[in-house]
Amino acid sequence: MNTFSKIILILFFPLPFQLHAQIKYDTLKQLESVPEQTESHIDRLYSSLKLEPGNDQMRFELVNELINAERYEDAYRQLHFLSLTYKDDDYFKSLYKNVSGKRDSTNNADIEYYTGLLKRNPLDKEAVLKLASAYADLFYYHSSIELLEEYLVDIPKDQGLDVRFMYSQYCAWNYQWEKSLDQLDQLLGYEPDNLDFQLLRAQIDVWTINDLGRAEKLLLNVYGNRPDDLNTIAALVSLYSIKYKFDEAGNYLAKLTALAPRTPQAASAGYILSVHKAIYDELKLIELKGEANRLAAEGKCIEAFPMYEEYIARRSPLLREEFIEFGDIASCVKKYTIALDAFNRALEEKFDYSTALKRAKVYYITKDYNNAVSELEKLTDIKPDDDDARLYLADSYTAIYQLEKAEFNFNDIESRTWELNRLKYIYNRLILLAEYYIRDKKYERASSVFAGIDEKTNIMEIRKAVDRKRMFMADMLA
């Protein structure tokens, strides 16, 4: 199982209480089926609730009738229907406390009674089943599993299928998948058409996100035979949610909600669907951003920019790194106002040199030279040997006519530069400074710049450019 699947399993696999309340409730009979040998009024209430599952008043009446009949397990199951809506209601809490206490007392009494029977006859199958069920009702799954394991040791594998199925159920509810499947796969070998076996096998595939194709086939078969089975429908909601088939999941959720409105089971299924939709949307967003970054890395910024814009429109809030990425792409397509805003927001969260330099370059490109100088002076104090920043600073000084500061920085960079194109750029910028000096009638400063270039380079095109400017200065002096 991959890491993503494990995360989904942790998020969406029901807790033991939910499992027991949901699966045990439906595996062998429907929640709303009428139990055998029941009192006539209870019969009528069960039948009416099949037609009106959302009639809470009638369900409370049924709970009270079941309490009067000392059928605490059935009352507990009906309270499960009401728990989502009435969990904070004082009357519900009083009923729940009463029923839970009586149910626990009954289970503890059963444990004592059936333990005594098994001491006299360890192979009493009915006692094993009753004792295991009582343990499970109290959520002592380890005890149930241990008891059933001991019983099955001496039973041939083709016998005691009901005990083996109970064992498989409890192992599944206790997250012991391998033990559960070991028995369950044997059971399916003996009775491949058994719908209970098929349902549990499919549920385990869904819970563990294993063979979803097999799970779908089994669940649809069970559903075709039991169209009102709540666990089957809930499993189909989960299955299609995981497969990102949201229309199908929504259809099954609608049926589940109609059969069991406002119940924890329906709410859980709805939550699973909504969260998987959110996961799907998140994955699509991640793909969108990844594609935008890939295009930008290939220099296809025009294609990348609208994709990242769409990503930003759907993502809130942005991470600091995402503001920087968007600023880079916006700069690439010359949308400098947008780029500046993105860099500003990133730097508001935390300063970093690289992003601050990107912002300074945007200031320079947009001719906001004063802000460029202010930013670049700070940055060159932090990293004096960053010639890229120093070059932008020198050009910014030139733009605001701080010629001597520009000259100093150009000369300083030149002294450490060996790359030909950068040297040509620096010499041409120094020649421009000399021209500005000439216009300001600072002839000595201009002559000094020309002399410095003569000493440093033999690049013919640069020397010719210097000669032309000397002639221009001579004309000015004539």
N, C-alpha and C positions, 0 to 999 in steps of 0.2 A: 504494500500500500504506500503510495507516495505521500509526501509531506502535506500537500494540499488536501488530500483525501482524509488524512488523520485529523486535520483541523476541522473539516466539515463533520467528521464523526464526533469529535468532542463537542462541537457546537450543537449538533442536532440529534444525537442519540438520546432517547428519553431516559430519565432517571428511573431507578428500579421501581419507585412508587407508580410512576406514570405507566411503565411497562406492565406492571402487574395489574394495575387498574384497567388498562386498556386491553391487553392481550388476553389475560385470563378471563376477562369479562366477555369476550367474544369468540374465543377459539373454538369451543365446542357447541355454543349456543349463542343466539343473538341477545343483545342487551334488552331488547323489548319483547323477547319471546315469553310466553306465559309458562312459568314453572309448573311442573306436575303437582297434583295433590295440593292445590292452593284453595283458600277460602273464596267464596263466590264474589264478595265485594272486591277483594284483591284482584281476582280474575278480570272483573269489569274495568278496574283502574288500569291494569296493564294493557288491555285491549284498547281502551280510550286513548292512552298515551301513544300507542302505535299510530293513531290517526292524528293526534295533536302533541307531538314531541316537545313543543315549546310551551306547553301549559304548565307553568311552574306551580300554580296553586294545586292542581291535581297531583303533581309529583310530590309535593309536601304531604298531601293527604295520603298518598301511597306509602311514603316513608313512615308516617305515624301508624298506619295499619300494619305494616311489616314489623314495627317495633312491638305493637300489641300482640302480634303472633309470634314474638321472640325469634324472628327471622332477621337476625342482625347483619348477616353477611349481605343479604339482598338489600336491606335498608342502607348499608354502607355504600353499595354500588349505586343506588339511586341518589344518594347525597353527592356522589362524585359528579353526576350530571349537573347538580345545582351549585357546585363549589365555586365555579368561575364567577358567577353573577352575585352570589350571596356570601362570599368568604368573609366579608366584614360585617355581616348582619348578625346581631346578637342572637336572634332566634335560631338562625342556622348554626351558629357556633355552639349554642346549647345542645341542639340536636346532635351535631357532629361529635361533641364531647361524650354525650350519653351513649350514642351508638358505638363509637370507637372503644369506649371502656367496656361495654357489654361484649363487643366482638372480640376484643383482646382476652377478656375473661373466658369466653367460650373456647377460643383457640388454645389458651393455656390449659383449660380443663381437658380438651381433646388431646393435647400433647401428653398429659399425665395418663389419661385413660388408654390411649393407643400404645404408648410406651410400655404399659403394663401388659397389654395383649401380646406385644412382640417379644417380650421376655419369655412368655410361655410358648410362643410359636413364631420364630423369626421369619417363617415363610408365609405368614398370614398376609396375603396380597392386599386385601381390603384395608387392613390396619396400616400397612405400609403407605398406601395411597392417601388415607385419611391423615396420617401423621405428617407426611411430606407436605400435604396441602396446608395443614395447620401451621407448620413452620414457615411456609411461604407467605401465608396471610400476615404473619408477623415480620416478614422480610428477612427471615433467617435462611437465606438461600443456601448458604454453605451447609447448614444442617440438613436441609432437604436433599441436596445433592449427595452428601455423604451417605445418608440413609438409603437412597435409591441405588447408589453404587454398590453398597453392601448386599442389597437384595438381588441385584442383577448378576452378581458374580456366579451364582449357581443356577441361573436360568438360561436355557438354550437361546441362542440369538434369534431364532424364529418364533419365540414365545414371549409373552408379557409385553406385547407391543404398546399397550396403553401406558404401562409403567415406563417403558423406554421413551415414549413421547413426552410424558411428564418430565422425565429427566432431561431431555433435550430442551424443553421449554425453560426449565429453571436454570440450566447452564447458559442459555441465551440471555435470560434476564440478568444473569450475574456476569455477563460479558465474557464468558468462557466459550469462545466461538468454536475452538477445535473440538472440545468435548461434545458440544451440542451437535456439530455437523457430523461427527463420527457416528453417533447414534442415528441422526436424522437421515443421513444418506443410506444407512442400512434399512431404515424403515421404508424409505421410498423404493428400495429394491424389492421389498416384499409387497408393498401396496403403492405402486406408482400413481394410481388415480385417487389416492386419499387426499381430499381437499385440505384437511388440517395440516397434513405433512407438507403439502405444496405451499401453503400460505406461510408457514414458519420458515421454510427454506428460502422463499422469496424475500421475506422480511429481513432475514439475516444478510442476504445479498445487498439489500437496500441500506441497512444500517451500517454495514462495513464498506459500502460502495465497492462491491466486488464485481460479480458478473451481472450487470444490469440488464443485459439482453435476456438471460435466463430468467431473471426476476420478473421482467415484463411479461414474458410468455406465461409463467406460472400464475402471476397475479391476474392476468386477463382471463385465464381459464377458471380460476376461482371466482372471479367477479361474474363471469358468464353463468355460473351455477348458483352464486349467492350474491345477487345484485345489491342487497341491502346490508352486507357484512361490513361493519364499520371499520374493522382493522384492515380489511382488504382495500377499502376505499382510501383510508388514511395512508396506507403504504403506496398506493398509486399516486396520491398527491406528492409524497416524498420522492418517489421514483422519477416522475416527470419534472419535478422541480430541479432535481439533481441533473437531469438530462437537458435542462433549459427548454423544455417543451411546456411553456407556461400556459398556453391555451388549454391543453389537455389537463394540466394540473389544476387550472382554475375550474374546469368543468367538474372534475371529481370533488374538488373542495366545495363547490356549490351543492352537490348531492350530499356530501357529508354534513354540511351545515343544515341542510333541510331535514336530514334524519336525526341529527343530534345538535340542535341549535344551542349556542351559548355554553357549550361544554368545553372543558379543558382539552379534550381530544380534537375538537374542531378548531379551537384557538391555536393549539400547537401546530396543526397542519397548516393553518393560515399563516402562522409565523414562519414556518419553514419555507413556504412559497414566497413570502415577501422578502425574506433574507436571501434566498437564492436569486431572486430578481435583482437585489442589490449587488450581490456578488457578480452576476452576469454583467450588469451595467459597469461595475468597477473594472472587470476584465476588459470590456470593450474600451473603456476610457484609457486603460493602460496600453492597449494596442494602438489606440489613436495617438497617444503621446509618443510611443515608441516609433511609430511610422513617421511622425513629424520630425523627431530627432534624427532618424535615419536619413531622411531627405535633406535636412539641414547639413548633416555631416558630408553629404555628397555635393553640397553647394547648390542644392535645389530649394533655395529659401523661399522663392515665390510660391512653390507648391506647399512648403512646410508651414508657412505663416497662417493661412486660413485654418489648417488642421489644428494648430496649437491654439488659435483663437477659439475654435469650437471646444477644445479640451477645457480651456479656462472658463468658458461660459457654463460648462456642466460640472466643474470641480470647484468646491468651496469648502474650506479656505485653501489657497495655494500654499504649498511648501516653499520655503525660502529658495531652495535649489530650482524650483519651477519658475519662480520670478526671474532668476538669472538666465535659465534656458530661454524663456520667452523674450527677455531683453536682447539676448544674442541674435535670435532669429529676426526680431523687429529691426535691429541695427542692420542686419544683412540685407533687408529689403528697404532700407532707408526710411523706416517709420520711426524717426528719432524721438518724437514726443512720447510715443508708446514705450520705446526702449528706455528712455530716461525715467519714466514712471516706474517701470519694472525694476530697474536697478535701485532706484530710491527706496522702494518698498523692501527690497532684499537687505539693503544697508541699514534701514531702520531697525530691522530685527537684530542684525549683528554686522559689525564691520569686518570686511576682509579685503586685503590689498588688491586682489585680482579684480573683484567687482568694482571697487572704487576707481581703478585704472580704466575699466570699461566706461564708467560714467564720465570720467574726465575726457576720454576720447570723444564721447558724444557731445560734451560741452564744446570741444574744439571744432568738431565737424559742423555743429550748428552755429558756429561763430559767437558762442557765449564765452569770449576769451577771458573775461575777468574770473568767472567761475572756474574755467579751465586752469588758469594760473593758480588760483587759490587751492584747488584740489591737488594739482601736480606738485606744487611746492611741498605740501604735506607728504605726498607719496615719495618724493625724491629724498626727503629727510629720513624716511623709513628705510628706503633702499637706494642709497646714493649711486650704486653701480648699475641700476636698471636703465640702460641706454635708451630703451624704447620710451620710457616715461620722460627721460631727460630730453629726448628729441622733440616730443610733443610740447614739453615745457619751453624749449628754445623757440619753437615755432609760435607758441602762444605769446611769448615775450615780444617776438617780432611783430605780431599782429597788433599788440597794444603799444608798440613803439618804444619798448624798453630795450633799446638796441644793444647796450653794453652787456646786459644780463644775457641776452640772446647769444651775443658773440662768445661770451665766456663758456656757455653751455655747449655751443657748437664745437669750439676748440677742444673742450674737455672730452667730448664724445669722440672727436676725430683722433685724439691721441690713443684711443683704445680700439679703434676700428680698423679692420683689415679687409672687410668685404667691399668689393669694388663699387657696387651700385650705391651702397650707403655712403661711401666716401664721395662719390660724385654728387649725391644729394646734399651732403653737408657743404661741400665747396660751393655749389650753386647757391645755397642759402647764405653763405658768407659773402658771396659776390653781391647778392641782393642787399645785405646789410651795408656793404660798402657803397652801393648806389644811394641808399637812404642817407648815409653820412655825407655823400657829395651834395645831395639836395639840401641838406642842413648846413652846407659849407663847412663841414668838419673834415677838411681834406687830409689832415694828418692821420685821423682815425681810418679814413678810407685807404690811404697809402699803407698804413700798418697792416690792414687786412690783406691787401694785395701782396705785400712782401711775405706775409706768413704763408699764403697759399703757394707762392713761388718756391719757398723753402721746402714745402711738404710734398709736392706732387709734380710729376712729369706727365700727367695725363694731358694729352695734346688739346682736347676740346676744352678743358678747363683753363689751360694757359691762354688759349685764344680768347676765351670769354673775358679773362682778366685784362688782356691787352685792349680789348674793345672798350672796357670800362675805364681804363687808364686814359685812352684817347678822349672819351667822353668827359672825364675830369679835366683834361688839358684844355678842351674847348671851353669848359666852364671858367677856367682860370684866365683864359686869353682876353 
